[in-house]
Amino acid sequence: MYSTYSTYPTTYATSPSVGAGIFAGFFGFFLVLCIIACIVLVIVAEWKIFTKAGKEGWKSLIPVYNAYTMLQILNMEPMLCFLSLLPGANFMLGIVMSVKLAKSFGKGTGFAIGIILLEPIFEMILAFGDAKYKQLPSSK
């Protein structure tokens, strides 16, 4: 007679859902590592931009003080940093700051658009390229 029980061991690791879970775990881990690497690169680039502009690099590490110092670098009213706390106004302030940042390093409108759309890449170009800082006239 035949038995209804199998004498062969069953393996559950061949399930498609286990393979998908392992792939998702590796993909998620890789994604987190890439995000951390981008954040570190942006921090280093902003530090270098601050030092090129004659400010201390550590000022780029403190969030609100970062905006305050960047407005000083761009020769804008430093109290505008409080606009960065308002939705909508922070978007417009970011565009104006990007254009002024490009101009203050001798770059044109195309570079300003690059800063707006791909800020980390264009900040690294400013930081590690041969761009020299020149102070803009005051807009106060």
Buried (B, 14 or more C-beta within 10 A) or exposed (E): EEEEEEEEEEEEEEEEEEEEEEEEEEEEEEEEEEEEEEEEBBEBBBBBBBBBBEBEBEBBEEEEEBBBBBBBBBBBEBEBBBBBEEEEEBEEBBBBBBBBBBBBBEBEEEBBBBBBEEBBBBBBBBBEEEBEBEEBEEEE
